Amino acid sequence: MFPFTNYLDAINRQNHQLITDIQHAINGEYSAIDCYAKLANLAGNQKEREQILEIRQDEIKHYQHFVQIYQNLTGSQPQPKITEDCPSTYLEGLEFALQDEQKTVDFYLDISDYVTDPMIKEVFKRAALDEQNHAVWFLFYYAKTK
């Protein structure tokens, strides 16, 4: 006897997981956008400030892509919120950003592994690559500052 699989339920579970993950990603990007503006103001020199603001622009782009995906899936606008407080010193902020970017790489790659839509898969793979690049910059500034 073959077990009956309700494929519609399986698709709905995946869709629910994806929406939950995208909400988490939106909040993470929203938090990073806020934090990196603060971090840029704490930077020790203009070159570091400009690089952090460039990273912030990438985060804005990710945020916009994720909001668009969320809207396409749900038909509604997300309600982003800051989920993590940004440290108040430059060194602590760099360490926080470095760790957050590294965790985010894994999270985005996990999403790209299970999602079936090729466009969504590509958006999250590209975002993961950007996050890895951001982590390298934050590590460089952290090592240099420490």
Buried (B, 14 or more C-beta within 10 A) or exposed (E): EEEEEEEEEEEEEEEEEBBEBBBBBBBBBBBBBBBBBBBBEBBEEEEBBEBBBEBBEBBBBBBEBBBEBBEEBEEEEBEBEBEEEBBEEBEBBBBBBBEBBBEBBEBBBEBBEEBEEEEBBEBBBBBBEBBBBBBEBBBBBBEEEE
